[in-house]
């Protein structure tokens, strides 16, 4: 499992990206805590530590599924248009 470092992303779109992931997605905090972002409760706990003004400033993310890793990496680079493309692929492939 490789890690993705996210910077300056919008919180609501970040959660939408997490929802599109197939496997577990872990947030690693500066304190070394591992929070499973597929859990709504952990989303609140973990993201509250890294969100400032509705923007996720820094986050280290580890995905169990390599496809999720790729999705979040592309999301970090290209923003929410990647989410629309991924949602369309999911609809086509069922």
N, C-alpha and C positions, 0 to 999 in steps of 0.2 A: 504494500500500500504506500503510494507516494502521497505527499501532501501538496495542497494547493494553498497559496497565500493570496487572500482576497484583500483588495484595497479600494476604498472609496466607492462602495456600491450601495444602492438603495435597499433598505430593509425589506419592504414589501416584495420587491422583485427577487431578492435573495431567498425569502421564504418560498416563493413560487418555484424557484429553481430547486430548492430542497425537496419540495413536494413532487417534482418530476423525477427525482432520483429513485432508482430501483432498490438499492441496498441501503445499509446504514451509513450515515454521514456523521462524522465526529468533529466537534469543535475542540481544539486544544487551547486552553487558556494559558496566559503567562505563568500562572501558578502550577501548571501541569495537570489541571483537571481535564477529564475527557467527558464531554457531554454529547449524547446522541441527539442530533438535531432532527431526527425523524419523530421525536417525542415533542409534543406542543409544550409541555412543562419545561423540558430542557431548552427549548428554543427561547422561552422567556428568560430563563436563568442565564443562559450562555450569551445570548445576544445582548442582554441588558448590560453586560460587562464591556462590550465592544462597540455599542452604538452611541453615537453622539450627534444629536440633532437630526435623527432619522437616517443617518448615513453610517454604514459599517466601515469603520476606519481601518482596522487591521484584524485579520483572523487567519488562523492556521487550521485548515480543514483536511481531514483524512477520510477518504471514501473506501468502502470495502469493495465496491463494484468499479472496475476500470472505466466503464461507460459513464458512470456518474462523475468520476474524476475528470474525464474529458469534457462533459457538459459544464461543470462548474468552472473549469479552466477557460472554456470558450465564453461563458457568461461573464467572467471577470474581464476578458479582453473586449468583447463586442456588445455587452449589455443585454437588454431584454429582447432584442430581435432574435437572439439564439433561442429563447424560451418559446417564442412563437413557432419557429422552425421545428423545434423538438416536439412541441405539442401536435403539430401537423403530422409529423412522422409517426407519433404514437397513435393518432386517429387512423392513419392509413394502414398501419400494421396490426392494429387491434390490441 
